[in-house]
Structure formats: C-alpha cells, structure tokens
Amino acid sequence: MQSSILDHSYLLSKSQLDFYKENAYIKLKEVLDPATLVHYYKVISKKVNEFNQQKLPLK
C-alpha cells in the first residue's frame, strides 16, 4: 500500500505549539507539495460548488 503524504509526521517548534494552544489554529508552510495542493483544491472546490447552489443574494 502506498503511503500518503498526509501520513507523515511534521515537527513543530515550541513557539508553533504555543501559538496553536493560544489561537486554536496554525499555518504550516510547505507541508504539502504543489501536486497535492492542486488535488485537494479541485476536490474541495467541487464539493463547495455542489453544496453552494444558493441562487438568491444574501441579505
């Protein structure tokens, strides 16, 4: 079975962990290669478009 890039560990510094604990989010740069980003962009965009069929303007 082929290993997914999402299965690999990614080490975080203490400052990154502290930021996450304080803000409940973290931005990780260069974790995913460009091909993986393109793949998930397409998958997520397709689902957003499927679910977002609202034709009326938001009030």
Buried (B, 14 or more C-beta within 10 A) or exposed (E): EEEEEEEEEEEEEEEBEEBBEEEEEEEEEEEBEEEEEEEEEEEEEEEEEEEEEEEEEEE
